[in-house]
Amino acid sequence: MILCANPKAQYLAYREEIDGAIHAALESGRYILGEQVAAFEAEFAAYIGAAYAVGCGSGTEALRLALGALGIGPGDEVITVGHTAVATVAAIELAGATPVLVDIDPVHATLDPARIEAACTARTKAILPVHLYGQPADLTAILAVAARHGLRVVEDCAQAHGACWDGRRVGAFGDAACFSFYPTKNLGAIGDGGMVVTNDPAVANEARLLREYGWAERYVSHRVGWNSRLDELQAAVLRVKLRHLDADNARRRAIADRYDRELDGLGFALPARRPGATHVFHLYVIRHPERDRLLEFCRRHGVSPGIHYPVPVHLQPAYRGRMAGADRLPETERAAREVLSLPMYPELTDDEVSTVTAVLRAFAEGAR
Ligand SMILES: *Cc1c(COP(=O)(O)O)cnc(C)c1O
C-alpha cells in the first residue's frame, strides 16, 4: 500500500546521522532544554529569517504560547478558519480566547482576506491564518487588514516549514508564528515538538516564561505558566533534518510537478499555486465531487490517500453549535466533501508516483 505520509522512510533516509545525534544526546546527560534545544532554536530562527525561536512541546502548544505571549486571552476574539487541523481552533480556546471562523478562498483553500472585515468586532484582537497544505495564505492582504484594524497576526506554519511568500520564508511576517514538528510534517521529529518564532524580543521572552512555569530564574514564577518544553532528543533529530529540509521540499515540489502534469485534464481539480508563493507541498490535495468513491477506488488499487479534513471544526461534536461565524462557511463545508490528499513525502519513489497517477487515470477513464 502506498501511504499518504511515511515518517519511517524519512528516518531510514537519514538513519546514520539521526542515530548519531540520538546517541550524542543520550550521552550528554541533559535531556530537557539543553544545548541541543538552544542550538536548534538558533538554527531554526536563522533558517526562517526571524530573530527568535522558542522550542516547545507541540504545534498546538506553540499556538497557545504565542497567543499568551501576545497577551491574548479571555474576552478576546481571534479570527481563523474552520478548514484546518482542529488544533488551530483548540489552541485559541486553550489560550482562553474565542475563535471566530471565516470562510476559505475556494481556489487556494486558505483564509479569505475579503471576509475578515465582516467578522471583526470591538473584541477582535488577532488574525490567525493557516498556511494550509504548505501553501502560504495571502499574507499581503491579511497584513493590510490587520494594520487597518490594529490587529495582531499569528501565522499557523505547522504545514509550511520553508514555504515562501514574496521571496521570504513564512513565519517572519506576523507578530508570531507557530510550527509543529509532528513526525509527518515537512520538518518532523520522532515524537512531538513545536516552535514559536518571532521578531519581537518581548514576545519571545513571554513565550520562554510561559513554557516553563513562568520561571525567569529557577523555582521563581513571574507568570502563571505551565510546562511545554522541547526535549533534547527531538532537538538533536530536528537539527539533522533541518539540514535536509530544502532538499526534501524540492523533492516534494518535483513530485507535485509530476502529479500536475500527469493528472492534468482528467477531471480532478488540481492544487492551485498562488503567484508570489513557494508551495512546499506538505500535502498534495486534489478535489473531486465524488471524493468518497475515488478514495475507495484508490484503496482497492494499493494507494491510501488521506482526507484533510473530513469534518470542518464547526461541525465536529465538541464544537458544533457554538462557533462564531459557523453559519457562513459554505466553501469550508464544500472542501470537506471534495478534498483528497495524494501520497506525498520526499522518499516516495518515481515508480510509486507512476502507480498513483495510473490508478487515478483508471478512475477517470471509468474503471470500477
Ligand atoms: C499539525 C498541525 C497543528 C498542531 O500541531 P501538533 O504538533 O500536532 O500539536 C496545528 N495546526 C496545523 C495546521 C497543523 O497541521
The ligand as an SDF file (V2000), in Angstrom:
LIG
                    3D

 15 15  0  0  0  0  0  0  0  0999 V2000
   -0.2450   19.6440   12.8710 C   0  0  0  0  0  0  0  0  0  0  0  0
   -0.9670   20.9420   12.9590 C   0  0  0  0  0  0  0  0  0  0  0  0
   -1.1400   21.6270   14.1740 C   0  0  0  0  0  0  0  0  0  0  0  0
   -0.8480   21.0180   15.5120 C   0  0  0  0  0  0  0  0  0  0  0  0
    0.4200   20.5750   15.7060 O   0  0  0  0  0  0  0  0  0  0  0  0
    0.6920   19.4460   16.8520 P   0  0  0  0  0  0  0  0  0  0  0  0
    2.1680   19.4060   16.8880 O   0  0  0  0  0  0  0  0  0  0  0  0
    0.0670   18.1840   16.3680 O   0  0  0  0  0  0  0  0  0  0  0  0
    0.0960   19.9360   18.1050 O   0  0  0  0  0  0  0  0  0  0  0  0
   -1.7010   22.8860   14.1550 C   0  0  0  0  0  0  0  0  0  0  0  0
   -2.1100   23.4480   13.0000 N   0  0  0  0  0  0  0  0  0  0  0  0
   -1.9910   22.8030   11.8120 C   0  0  0  0  0  0  0  0  0  0  0  0
   -2.4460   23.4940   10.5770 C   0  0  0  0  0  0  0  0  0  0  0  0
   -1.4400   21.5260   11.7540 C   0  0  0  0  0  0  0  0  0  0  0  0
   -1.3400   20.9020   10.5780 O   0  0  0  0  0  0  0  0  0  0  0  0
  1  2  1  0
  2  3  1  0
  2 14  2  0
  3  4  1  0
  3 10  2  0
  4  5  1  0
  5  6  1  0
  6  7  2  0
  6  8  1  0
  6  9  1  0
 10 11  1  0
 11 12  2  0
 12 13  1  0
 12 14  1  0
 14 15  1  0
M  END
$$$$
